[in-house]
């Protein structure tokens, strides 16, 4: 897909251009999706007592919350190629708000499980966020744009861990009991999801020069049929071994982050004998690193590309993944609260930089099948979370042991980056595109104006 007039700078405080409106709405929409997706996670200690859930049942609901997202992410990528990110995001947000608001109707493990399964669909929002910024920003800043929009979206994982217990506590202060309080608290993210979906439709557009249907009508974008149809796009992406290598890599970084988002609060609550609010606050620190950590991953990806082209992007991805695995293994062995928090933050830094580095590579794999590539790689994150979920559902395996084995798996997955290679022609073409975009930049790539 060749999109014209992409932005070669990120002007954070500018909302006048379609590129920056897409940037801000996409990260905010993904951020809000985390409220719905993981809003129940910091309240699981209360839900566990209310519904009488076992550790295995809790593990099954964690798997459910991320399993359905694998399928939806595969579909949403090619859907973006067909109808554009604007309409895809609107439908996902509005429809996704319904199970979020209705999870409070659950009265048994089975109904709670089904609600978390349905809610998991909104995790596909990540693919649309990365797709929208990829078509809006030039090669010299696309790594930074992708990483920042996704990072600020992932930040929702941290703010959710902090705010949901506070919303719950506020309801208790109003006289609501715990059994009804967690149910009522989930209405809040559901309403915000629906309103955000309406705003996305009204204030964004698919590409710098208009929506996809307008571009196709003007002959500036090929029709979504034949060799450019959804089936052909997905087939082209699925037939590329590099896409599946990045699938595994993303499973070992974003999949790990999703797993930590699901277990962090209850992990600190049980292992360090903390209150629910305190455990949620500490768990929230992991997600709050997204404020800058994932952006750093994209910034370094762009910097490595300046020096060594696409090979540099891949090289940086390997480094970030290796450091993530080592840090996770150390975190699993911490038994002193202060040390556990400190190592968790180091681990959080590298896991999120690895995510940013992954989507610093994705836009260059296959531009004509960008949505399909982003969808498959994005689905890898949830596939990784599903696989990791089985480590934490067993009564015979402690959380510490599960985290240690997960760290080993991450280090092995880092080797998959060796399979991501580009032809000399593509390397030269992208190097020239980078130089052209950088020469027109007229200043820093990331600006506060």
C-alpha positions as CSV (number, residue, x, y, z in Angstrom):
1,X,0.0,0.0,0.0
2,X,1.5,3.3,-1.1
3,X,0.0,6.2,0.9
4,X,1.0,9.8,0.0
5,X,1.6,12.8,2.2
6,X,2.7,10.9,5.3
7,X,3.9,13.1,8.2
8,X,7.6,13.1,8.7
9,X,7.4,14.7,12.2
10,X,5.3,14.0,15.3
11,X,4.0,17.3,16.6
12,X,2.4,16.2,19.9
13,X,0.4,19.3,20.7
14,X,-1.1,19.7,17.2
15,X,-4.5,18.4,16.4
16,X,-5.1,20.3,13.2
17,X,-3.6,17.6,10.8
18,X,-5.3,14.3,10.1
19,X,-2.1,12.5,10.9
20,X,-1.9,13.9,14.5
21,X,-5.7,13.4,15.0
22,X,-5.3,9.7,14.0
23,X,-2.2,9.5,16.3
24,X,-4.0,10.9,19.4
25,X,-7.3,9.1,18.8
26,X,-5.7,5.8,18.1
27,X,-3.6,5.7,21.3
28,X,-6.5,7.0,23.4
29,X,-8.9,4.4,22.0
30,X,-6.4,1.6,22.7
31,X,-5.9,3.0,26.2
32,X,-9.6,2.9,26.9
33,X,-9.8,-0.6,25.5
34,X,-7.4,-1.7,28.3
35,X,-9.9,-0.3,30.8
36,X,-12.5,-2.7,29.4
37,X,-10.2,-5.6,28.7
38,X,-8.4,-5.7,32.0
39,X,-10.7,-3.7,34.2
40,X,-11.7,-6.8,36.1
41,X,-8.1,-8.0,36.8
42,X,-7.3,-5.8,39.8
43,X,-10.7,-6.8,41.3
44,X,-10.2,-10.5,40.9
45,X,-9.6,-11.1,44.6
46,X,-13.1,-9.8,45.3
47,X,-14.6,-11.7,42.3
48,X,-12.9,-14.9,43.5
49,X,-14.6,-14.7,46.8
50,X,-17.9,-13.6,45.4
51,X,-18.1,-16.4,42.8
52,X,-16.1,-19.0,44.7
53,X,-13.5,-19.4,41.9
54,X,-10.5,-21.8,42.2
55,X,-7.0,-20.9,41.0
56,X,-7.6,-23.2,38.0
57,X,-10.8,-21.4,37.1
58,X,-9.1,-18.0,37.5
59,X,-6.4,-19.3,35.1
60,X,-9.0,-20.3,32.6
61,X,-10.7,-16.9,32.7
62,X,-7.3,-15.3,32.1
63,X,-6.8,-17.6,29.1
64,X,-10.3,-16.7,27.8
65,X,-9.6,-13.0,28.1
66,X,-6.8,-13.2,25.6
67,X,-7.6,-16.3,23.5
68,X,-10.4,-14.8,21.4
69,X,-8.2,-11.9,20.6
70,X,-5.9,-14.1,18.5
71,X,-8.8,-14.8,16.1
72,X,-10.1,-11.2,16.1
73,X,-6.7,-9.7,15.5
74,X,-6.2,-11.9,12.4
75,X,-9.5,-10.7,11.0
76,X,-9.2,-7.0,12.0
77,X,-6.0,-6.5,10.1
78,X,-7.4,-7.5,6.7
79,X,-10.6,-5.7,7.6
80,X,-8.6,-2.5,7.9
81,X,-7.3,-3.0,4.4
82,X,-10.8,-3.3,3.2
83,X,-12.9,-0.7,5.1
84,X,-10.2,1.5,6.6
85,X,-9.1,1.9,10.3
86,X,-11.7,4.6,11.0
87,X,-14.8,2.4,10.6
88,X,-13.1,-0.7,11.9
89,X,-12.2,1.1,15.2
90,X,-15.7,2.6,15.5
91,X,-17.4,-0.8,15.2
92,X,-15.0,-2.5,17.5
93,X,-15.3,0.1,20.3
94,X,-19.1,0.3,20.2
95,X,-19.7,-3.4,20.0
96,X,-17.0,-4.2,22.5
97,X,-18.6,-1.9,25.1
98,X,-21.6,-4.3,25.4
99,X,-19.9,-7.3,27.1
100,X,-17.8,-4.9,29.3
101,X,-21.0,-3.4,30.8
102,X,-22.8,-6.8,31.0
103,X,-20.0,-8.8,32.8
104,X,-21.7,-7.7,36.1
105,X,-24.6,-10.0,35.3
106,X,-22.3,-13.0,35.8
107,X,-23.4,-15.3,38.6
108,X,-21.2,-18.3,38.1
109,X,-17.9,-19.4,36.7
110,X,-19.4,-20.3,33.4
111,X,-21.1,-16.9,32.8
112,X,-18.1,-15.0,34.0
113,X,-15.8,-17.1,31.7
114,X,-18.1,-16.3,28.7
115,X,-18.1,-12.6,29.5
116,X,-14.3,-12.5,29.7
117,X,-14.1,-14.4,26.4
118,X,-16.4,-11.8,24.7
119,X,-14.5,-8.9,26.2
120,X,-11.2,-10.2,24.8
121,X,-12.3,-9.2,21.3
122,X,-11.5,-5.5,22.1
123,X,-7.9,-6.4,22.4
124,X,-7.8,-6.4,18.6
125,X,-7.8,-2.6,18.9
126,X,-4.0,-2.7,19.0
127,X,-3.8,-3.8,15.4
128,X,-6.0,-0.9,14.3
129,X,-3.8,1.5,16.3
130,X,-0.6,0.3,14.6
131,X,-2.3,0.2,11.2
132,X,-3.5,3.7,11.4
133,X,-0.2,5.2,12.5
134,X,1.7,3.2,9.9
135,X,-0.3,4.7,7.1
136,X,0.0,8.2,8.5
137,X,3.7,8.5,9.2
138,X,6.9,8.4,7.0
139,X,9.7,5.9,7.4
140,X,11.9,8.2,9.5
141,X,9.4,8.4,12.3
142,X,7.1,5.4,11.8
143,X,8.9,3.4,14.5
144,X,8.5,6.2,17.0
145,X,4.9,6.8,16.0
146,X,3.9,3.2,16.2
147,X,5.7,2.6,19.5
148,X,4.3,5.8,21.2
149,X,0.7,5.3,20.1
150,X,0.8,1.6,21.3
151,X,2.8,2.5,24.4
152,X,0.4,5.2,25.5
153,X,-2.4,2.7,24.7
154,X,-0.7,0.0,26.8
155,X,-0.5,2.6,29.6
156,X,-4.1,1.8,30.1
157,X,-3.0,-1.5,31.6
158,X,-1.3,0.5,34.4
159,X,-3.9,3.1,35.0
160,X,-6.6,0.4,35.0
161,X,-4.7,-1.4,37.9
162,X,-4.8,1.9,39.8
163,X,-8.1,3.4,39.0
164,X,-10.4,0.4,39.1
165,X,-9.7,-0.4,42.8
166,X,-10.3,3.3,43.5
167,X,-13.6,3.3,41.6
168,X,-14.6,0.1,43.5
169,X,-13.6,1.7,46.8
170,X,-15.6,4.8,46.0
171,X,-18.7,2.7,45.4
172,X,-18.2,1.0,48.8
173,X,-18.0,4.4,50.5
174,X,-21.4,5.1,48.9
175,X,-22.8,2.1,50.7
176,X,-22.7,-0.5,47.9
177,X,-21.6,-3.9,49.1
178,X,-18.6,-5.7,47.5
179,X,-20.6,-8.2,45.5
180,X,-22.5,-5.5,43.8
181,X,-19.6,-3.0,43.8
182,X,-17.3,-4.9,41.3
183,X,-20.3,-5.4,39.0
184,X,-21.2,-1.7,39.0
185,X,-17.6,-0.6,38.6
186,X,-17.4,-2.3,35.2
187,X,-20.1,-0.1,33.8
188,X,-17.7,2.9,33.8
189,X,-15.2,1.6,31.2
190,X,-18.1,0.3,29.1
191,X,-19.7,3.7,28.8
192,X,-16.3,5.4,28.0
193,X,-15.6,2.7,25.3
194,X,-18.9,3.5,23.5
195,X,-18.4,7.2,23.6
196,X,-14.9,6.9,22.3
197,X,-16.1,4.8,19.3
198,X,-18.5,7.6,18.3
199,X,-15.8,10.2,18.6
200,X,-13.4,8.1,16.5
201,X,-15.8,8.1,13.6
202,X,-16.5,11.8,13.8
203,X,-12.9,13.2,14.1
204,X,-10.6,10.9,12.2
205,X,-10.0,9.8,8.6
206,X,-8.3,6.7,7.2
207,X,-5.3,8.3,5.4
208,X,-3.7,11.8,5.1
209,X,-5.6,12.5,1.9
210,X,-9.0,11.1,2.9
211,X,-10.9,7.9,3.7
212,X,-10.2,4.7,1.8
213,X,-13.5,4.8,-0.2
214,X,-12.7,8.4,-1.3
215,X,-9.1,7.4,-2.4
216,X,-10.5,4.4,-4.3
217,X,-13.0,6.6,-6.0
218,X,-10.2,8.9,-7.1
219,X,-8.0,6.0,-8.3
220,X,-5.4,6.7,-5.6
221,X,-5.8,3.4,-3.9
222,X,-6.5,0.0,-5.6
223,X,-9.9,-1.6,-5.1
224,X,-10.3,-4.1,-2.2
225,X,-10.7,-7.0,-4.5
226,X,-8.7,-9.5,-6.6
227,X,-5.0,-9.3,-5.8
228,X,-5.7,-6.5,-3.3
229,X,-8.6,-8.3,-1.7
230,X,-8.7,-9.6,1.9
231,X,-8.0,-13.2,0.9
232,X,-5.0,-12.3,-1.3
233,X,-3.6,-9.9,1.4
234,X,-3.8,-12.5,4.1
235,X,-2.3,-15.2,1.9
236,X,0.7,-13.0,1.0
237,X,1.4,-12.2,4.7
238,X,0.8,-15.8,5.9
239,X,3.2,-17.2,3.3
240,X,6.1,-15.0,4.6
241,X,8.3,-16.8,7.2
242,X,9.4,-13.4,8.6
243,X,5.8,-12.7,9.6
244,X,5.7,-15.9,11.7
245,X,9.1,-15.1,13.2
246,X,7.7,-11.8,14.4
247,X,4.6,-13.6,15.5
248,X,6.8,-15.6,17.9
249,X,8.8,-12.6,19.0
250,X,5.6,-10.6,19.7
251,X,4.2,-13.6,21.6
252,X,7.2,-13.4,23.9
253,X,6.9,-9.6,24.6
254,X,3.3,-8.4,24.4
255,X,2.1,-11.9,25.4
256,X,4.2,-11.6,28.5
257,X,2.9,-8.1,29.3
258,X,-0.7,-9.3,29.0
259,X,0.1,-12.1,31.4
260,X,1.6,-9.8,33.9
261,X,-1.4,-7.5,33.6
262,X,-3.7,-10.4,34.5
263,X,-1.7,-11.8,37.5
264,X,0.3,-8.9,38.9
265,X,-2.3,-7.6,41.4
266,X,-3.2,-11.0,42.8
267,X,0.5,-12.0,42.8
268,X,1.5,-9.1,45.0
269,X,-1.7,-9.5,47.1
270,X,-1.0,-13.1,47.9
271,X,2.8,-13.2,48.0
272,X,3.5,-10.0,50.0
273,X,0.3,-9.8,52.1
274,X,-0.7,-6.4,50.8
275,X,-4.1,-4.8,50.6
276,X,-6.0,-4.9,47.3
277,X,-5.5,-1.2,46.7
278,X,-1.8,-1.4,47.4
279,X,-1.3,-4.5,45.3
280,X,-3.1,-2.8,42.5
281,X,-1.0,0.3,42.8
282,X,2.2,-1.7,42.6
283,X,0.9,-3.8,39.7
284,X,0.0,-0.5,38.0
285,X,3.6,0.6,37.9
286,X,4.4,-2.2,35.4
287,X,1.9,-0.8,32.9
288,X,2.7,2.9,33.7
289,X,6.2,2.3,32.2
290,X,4.4,2.4,28.8
291,X,4.4,6.2,29.3
292,X,7.9,6.2,27.8
293,X,9.3,2.7,27.6
294,X,7.6,1.5,24.4
295,X,8.3,4.9,22.8
296,X,12.0,4.3,23.5
297,X,11.8,1.0,21.7
298,X,10.5,2.8,18.6
299,X,13.0,5.7,18.9
300,X,15.9,3.3,19.1
301,X,14.5,1.4,16.2
302,X,14.5,4.6,14.1
303,X,18.0,5.5,15.4
304,X,19.4,2.0,14.6
305,X,17.8,2.3,11.1
306,X,19.6,5.6,10.6
307,X,23.0,3.9,11.1
308,X,22.3,0.4,9.7
309,X,19.0,0.4,7.8
310,X,16.5,-2.4,8.3
311,X,19.3,-4.7,9.6
312,X,19.7,-2.2,12.4
313,X,16.0,-2.4,13.3
314,X,16.2,-6.2,13.6
315,X,19.5,-6.0,15.6
316,X,17.9,-3.7,18.1
317,X,14.9,-6.0,18.4
318,X,17.2,-9.0,19.3
319,X,19.0,-6.9,22.0
320,X,15.7,-5.8,23.6
321,X,14.3,-9.4,23.7
322,X,17.4,-10.9,25.2
323,X,17.4,-8.3,28.0
324,X,13.7,-8.8,28.6
325,X,14.2,-12.6,29.2
326,X,17.1,-12.0,31.6
327,X,15.2,-9.4,33.6
328,X,12.1,-11.7,33.9
329,X,14.2,-14.5,35.3
330,X,15.6,-12.2,37.9
331,X,12.1,-10.9,38.8
332,X,10.8,-14.4,39.4
333,X,13.5,-14.9,42.1
334,X,12.7,-11.8,44.2
335,X,11.2,-12.4,47.6
336,X,11.8,-8.9,49.1
337,X,9.1,-6.4,48.1
338,X,11.4,-3.5,47.4
339,X,13.7,-5.6,45.2
340,X,10.7,-7.2,43.5
341,X,9.3,-3.8,42.5
342,X,12.7,-2.6,41.3
343,X,13.4,-5.6,39.1
344,X,9.8,-5.5,37.8
345,X,10.4,-2.0,36.5
346,X,13.6,-3.0,34.8
347,X,11.8,-6.0,33.2
348,X,8.9,-3.7,32.3
349,X,11.3,-1.4,30.5
350,X,12.7,-4.1,28.3
351,X,9.4,-5.9,27.5
352,X,7.8,-2.7,26.3
353,X,10.9,-1.6,24.3
354,X,10.8,-5.0,22.6
355,X,7.2,-4.4,21.7
356,X,8.1,-1.0,20.2
357,X,11.0,-2.5,18.4
358,X,8.8,-5.2,16.9
359,X,6.5,-2.7,15.3
360,X,9.4,-0.7,14.1
361,X,10.0,-3.6,11.8
362,X,6.5,-4.6,10.8
363,X,5.7,-1.7,8.4
364,X,8.5,-2.8,6.1
365,X,7.7,-6.5,5.8
366,X,5.0,-6.1,3.1
367,X,3.4,-2.7,2.4
368,X,0.7,-4.1,0.1
369,X,-0.5,-6.5,2.9
370,X,0.2,-4.2,5.9
371,X,-3.1,-5.0,7.6
372,X,-2.6,-8.7,7.3
373,X,1.0,-8.5,8.6
374,X,0.0,-6.3,11.5
375,X,-2.9,-8.6,12.3
376,X,-0.8,-11.8,12.3
377,X,2.0,-10.3,14.3
378,X,-0.4,-8.7,16.7
379,X,-2.2,-12.0,17.1
380,X,1.1,-13.5,18.2
381,X,1.0,-11.3,21.3
382,X,-2.3,-12.9,22.4
383,X,-1.2,-16.4,21.4
384,X,1.8,-15.9,23.7
385,X,-0.5,-14.8,26.5
386,X,-2.7,-17.9,26.0
387,X,0.4,-20.2,26.1
388,X,1.7,-18.4,29.2
389,X,-1.7,-18.6,30.8
390,X,-1.3,-22.4,31.1
391,X,1.8,-21.9,33.3
392,X,-0.3,-20.0,35.9
393,X,-3.5,-22.2,36.0
394,X,-1.8,-25.2,37.5
395,X,-2.2,-25.7,41.3
396,X,1.2,-27.6,41.3
397,X,3.2,-24.7,39.8
398,X,3.8,-21.5,41.7
399,X,3.7,-18.1,40.1
400,X,7.5,-17.7,40.7
401,X,8.3,-21.0,38.9
402,X,6.0,-20.0,36.0
403,X,7.7,-16.6,35.6
404,X,11.1,-18.2,35.6
405,X,10.2,-20.7,32.9
406,X,8.6,-17.8,30.9
407,X,11.9,-15.9,31.1
408,X,13.7,-18.9,29.5
409,X,11.1,-19.0,26.7
410,X,11.6,-15.3,26.0
411,X,15.4,-15.8,25.5
412,X,14.7,-18.7,23.1
413,X,12.2,-16.6,21.2
414,X,14.7,-13.8,20.7
415,X,16.6,-16.1,18.3
416,X,13.6,-15.9,15.9
417,X,14.8,-12.4,15.0
418,X,17.6,-14.1,13.0
419,X,15.0,-15.2,10.5
420,X,13.9,-11.6,9.7
421,X,15.9,-10.5,6.7
422,X,15.5,-8.2,3.7
423,X,16.8,-8.3,0.2
424,X,19.5,-5.8,-0.8
425,X,17.0,-4.1,-3.1
426,X,14.5,-3.5,-0.3
427,X,17.3,-2.4,2.0
428,X,18.5,0.2,-0.5
429,X,14.9,1.3,-1.3
430,X,14.0,1.9,2.4
431,X,17.3,3.6,3.1
432,X,16.6,6.1,0.3
433,X,13.0,6.6,1.6
434,X,14.4,7.2,5.1
435,X,16.9,9.8,3.8
436,X,14.2,11.6,1.8
437,X,11.8,11.8,4.7
438,X,14.6,12.9,7.1
439,X,15.8,15.6,4.6
440,X,12.3,17.1,4.6
441,X,12.0,16.9,8.3
442,X,13.2,20.4,9.1
443,X,13.9,19.6,12.7
444,X,13.5,16.8,15.3
445,X,11.2,13.9,14.5
446,X,9.4,14.3,17.8
447,X,8.2,17.8,18.6
448,X,6.0,19.3,21.3
449,X,4.6,21.9,18.9
